[in-house]
């Protein structure tokens, strides 16, 4: 359906629904655990970045990649959670058109950067376990910096066109976005003009970015598992694989909701409560869970946090 005179129609704002089926009172009370989650994500990720920054013995590839992951999670939670909490607390649903597009771009670009960092961490574990003697020469400081820059550039480059291909559409249907934040698929569905370009490009980037990353991570762990099983000592095998547990948790927390969300969106149909809850889990859970998992499983970080609390208690 095209506009009568061929002009592009943009709304002044979109309306964010929050969680469909829940009334204002329920949304209001949900704002408090959401604020707690945001505080936990902010403090946890800041603590990890700070500890890795000041502890010179943690200036190793695994921890430098972890600092990148925490920085991305910190920005991603700040892009989504405050606006979501404001929506729940005040009931103000409006979000300006351009602000919505900017939030959408940041969510997708930061997610791609996180995917790239998770892939880099899988590569680090692969080299450390399968080729330990070459680890220091392969993953040098400059190489780690280049990988971080590549993750940043790829996330920006692939998702930078999204706001522009959404701006070429006209929006003459409802202006209601059935989430608590703006996503490409949901904005696209509000258009009354042809969205073929958006559908094709959206599918292309999800497959070429997250799809390729997830396959390479899976392949890395197949090689890691094969190398671990070939170790003669069971204790050595368990110790080697134990270094991957935190990363495996981060991968599962990130990719399982992402894959599920992509599948239900591609199946079409109206946005359901399942869509919304999976999107919330995908965006809200990793920034909260990652610092807890890495803080609990990484001895150096855990001991430094305990030291900071013991110093503060004196």
Secondary structure by P-SEA (a helix, b strand, c coil): ccccccbbbbbcbbbbbccccccaaaaaaaaaaaaaaaaaaaaaaaaaaaaaaaccccccaaaaaaaaaaaaaaaaaaaccaaaaaaaacccccccaaaaaaaaaaaaaaaaaaaaaaaaaaaaaaaaacccccccccccaaaaaaaaaaaaaaaaaaacaaaaaaaacccccccccccccccaaaaaaaccccaaaaaaaaaaaaaaaaaaaaaaaaaaaaaaaaaaaacccaaaaaaaaaaaaaaaaaaaaccaaaaaaaaaaaacccccaaaaaaaaaacccaaaaaaaaaaaacaaaaaaaaaaaaaaac
